[in-house]
Amino acid sequence: MISRSINWNDLFLFSQVVKHQGFTAAGDALGLPKSHVSRRIAGLERQMGARLLERSARKLRLTDAGQALHGHCLLMLEEAEAGVLAVQQRQQQVSGQVRLSLPVALADAASRQLLPRFMAQHPAVNLSVQATNRSVDLLAEHIDVVVRGLGVEGHSSPSSMVRSCVCTATWVLVCSPAYLAQSGPLEQLSDLSRVDSLLYAPNKPGTSVLKLIGAGMDVASVRVRPRFESDNLLTLRQAAVAGLGVCGLPVYACADELASGRLQIVLAPWRPQAGHLVVMFPSRQGLAPATRALIEFLKHELPALVS
């Protein structure tokens, strides 16, 4: 095992002295004084416990130990150059893996309608999709891109994150026709107090007050009777279809149910969420082309999916 005290820069200097056949020539090529080069090579020899070069006034010759080390130094430089080239190529090509975090319901819709098209456009990109409603630490969890919704009360994200508002998802209040027939017509907000509510509660479970937003961005608070709560919109959708009560859902999460008549909209245009969607990523600088391509794709395609 090589000593940790060995300076890898000294190995590079050694290779350059051999390449240029002298301390002065190597120093000139690297922009370093001859004395610095000579001192570093002498230190390398002390650490190695072996003489690497035979010096004379006119000639520089490798010792046996020097020849052995020089061969490995050349391999080291070849691998380093290959690594640099690989990074440069990756920065020019839309390829590699991108880790994306989406809310559960949005991941369901995007995996059916959006992400296959992105992957068809970029066949050299591999996607790893995390479907979760919880807050994620992009750096600690090695996530490249996060899409999240901003509620009525706003949202905070680390100052180091870049946050860009993408679009506004359309939310509606829905219930099954069977439940509406049982509960009677819902004509005004106060009617919500007498029916069963299915609440989306990712952050504040146990609430009995529902905040609603009107067409003019007016906000109203209505005391409701929670019957069922979940942090998963797909679970709430199933509960609504089963006739358990009234709930708020984004249209993209219940479009098929609305089209088939299994759910219907009530108390339009009041909605339980502002519906703003944002995309977050660690930094604009040094973004891999694949990550940048996904961000631009989401910005362009998400509005049509969620409106």
N, C-alpha and C positions, 0 to 999 in steps of 0.2 A: 504494500500500500504506500502510495506516494505521500511524503511528508506534507502536512498542511502548511508548513512554513514556506514551501516552494511558491514563488511568485510566478504565475502563469505568464505574465508579461516578460519575465526573464527568458522563458523558453522561446517565446516569439523573437526576442532580441537575439538569442543564440542562433535561431534559424536564419535571421537576416544577416548576421555576421558571416555565416557560412555562404549564404547566397551571394553576398557582395564581396566576399573574400577580403574582409578587413574591417577593423573597427571604424576607421575614418569614413570609408565608403558607406557602411551601414548607417552611421550617424548622419551623414549627409542625406541619405535616402529617407530617413525618418525624421529629419529635422532635430536631431539630438547631438549634443557635444560628444566628441570622441571619448572624453574622460568619463562621461556618464555611462556610455555603452561598456567601456572597459571595466568600470567598477561593478556594474551589474553582472557581467559575465564572471568576474572573479568571485563575486558573492555566490553565484550559482554553483561554481566549482567547489567552493567550500561546503555548501549545503549537500552537494552530491557526494562529497568525499572522494572526488576523482578529477583528474585533469582532463579537460574536454578538447583543448586546442593546444597545438604546438606553435608557438609564435617565433617568427624571425623577422629580420628587417624587411625582407621582401616577400615572404611567403607565409601563408597560414595553412596549417595541416590539422586534420581531425585525428585525434587519438582513437583507439579502439572503442573506448567508452563514449567518446564524442560521436563516432559513427553510429553506434547503437541508439544514442539519444536523438541524433538528427533524423534518423528514419522515422521514429515515433513522432517527432515534432512535425514532420511533413504530413503524416497522417492526421495529426491534430488540426493542422491548418486546412487540410482538404475537407475535413468534417465541418469545421467552423464555416468555411466558405459555402459548403452545401447547405448549412443551416440558414445562413443569410439569404441565399438564393431562394430557399423554400419559403421564407417569410415574405420576401419581395414578391414572389409569385402569388402567394395567398392574398397579398394586399392588392393585387391586380385582377384576380379572378374571383368571381362569386362562387365560392365553394367552401366546404367545411361544415361544421356543426353549429347551429344556433339554438340556444335554450330560451324558450318562450313560456311565460307564465300568464295564464288567462283565467278569469272567473269561470266557474264550472259550467254555467249555462252558455256563456259565450264560447267556451271551448267546444261545447257540443255543436253549436251552430257553425262555428268557424271550421271545424274538422270536416263538416259535411259540404260546406259551400265555398270556403275561401282557401284554406291551406292546401288542398290538392292542386288548385290552380297555381299557387305560388311555387310548389314543388315541380310542377310541370314546366313552368317558366325557367326554373333554375335546377336542373337535374343533378348538379354536383353538390347541392346543399342538403344536409340532413337536419331534420327538425326534432327537437326534444321538447315536448309540450307538457307543462305542469298545469293541471286543472285544479285550482284551489281558490277559495274566497278569502283566505287569510292574508295578512300582510307578509311580504317576503323581504328578506335582506338580499338584495341583488348581489352584493360582493361576497358575502359569506356563503350564499347558496349557489354561486357561480351562474346566475341568471343573466342573460344578455338583454332581454326585452320583457317588460311587464306591461300589461294592459289592465287598468282598473277603472271602476266607476267612481265618480264623485257624488256624494249624497247631498241632501239639502243643507246639512251642517258643514259641508266642506270636507277637505281632506288635506293631510299634511304628508310630505315626503322628505327624506333627507336632503339637505341643501346641496349635497354633492351630486344628486341625481338631476338629470335633464328631464323635464316634464313638459309634454306638449299635448294640448287639448286637441283631440282628433275630431270628435263629433258629439252629437247628442242623440242618445237612444230614446225612442218613444216608449213611454210606460203607460199602462192603462190599468184600471180596476176591472176585474173579471170575476165571473162565477158561472156555474153550470146552469143551464135552463131549468133543470129539475130543482136546484136550490132556490132559484129566483121564484119559481112557482110556489114553493113552500113558504118562503119568507115574505112574499108580497113585493110589489114594485118598490124600487129604490129611486126616489125622485129628488131628494135633497140630502146634503151631507149628514144632517142629524139622523137620517135613517140608518147610518152605519152603526149607531150606538145600540140598535136592537137586533143586529144580525151577528152571526159568527164571523170573526175575522181570522184570516190566515196571514200571519205576519212574517215578513222577511226581516230577520233579526241577526245579522252577522256580527254586530258589535254590541248591541244593547238588548239582550233577551229579557223578557219579562215586562216590557213596556205595555202600557194600556192606553197610550195616547199616540194617535197616528197623525203625522204631519202630511198635508196634501198641498199640491201646487196647482193653481188654476192657470187658465190660458194667458192671463196678464201677469203671470209670475206672482200672483197673490198667494200668500201662505195661510192655510187654515189648520187649526188643530182640533181633532175630533177624538173624544174618548170612545174607545172601542172595547169589544168583548173578545179578547184573544181566545181562540179555540185550538189553534195549531200554530207552532212557530218553527222556523228552520232557517239555517244559513245557506240553504241550497234551493235555488229558484226552480230547479227541475222537480224537486220534492214537493214544493208548494204547488206547482202546476198539476201534479198528479192528485194532490189533495183537493184542489179546486175541481178538477174533472170528476172526482169521486163524490162531489156534492157536499163537501165539508164546510164551505163558507165562501166569503169574498176575499180576494187577495189582489195585490198589485204585482204585475209582471211586465217585463219588457216585451214588446210585440214580437221581437225575434225569438223569444223563448216559448211563445204560444201561438205562433202564426198558423200552424197546421190545425190546432184545436179551434181557433177562431174561424178558419176557413171551413172546417167540417161542421161547425155548430156545436161542438162539445163544450165550448166556452163562449160567453158573450160579454161584451163590454157594458159596464154600468157606470152611471154618474160621470159620463164624459162632459167636459174635458179635464176633470180633476185627476191627478196622478200622484203616486206616493214618492216618486224620486225625480230629481232634476234630470237624471239620465246622462250627465256629462261623462264621456269616456276619455281617459288620458293614456298616453303611452309614455313609459319611463325607461330610461337606460342610463348606465353609469356616466358616460362622457361622450361628447361629440368628437373629441380627439382620439385618433387611433382606432376608430370603429372599423371592424373587419367589413369588407365589401358585402359579405352575406348578411351580416347584421343590419347594415345600412339599407340593403335591398329589402329586407323584411319590414323594417320600420316604414319605408316609403310605400311599400305595398299595403300595409295596414292603414296608413293615413289615407290612401286613395280608395281602398275597397271597403273599409269598415262602415263608412256612412251609409252606403247602399244596403248593407246587411242589417243594420240596426234601426233604420229610420221607419 
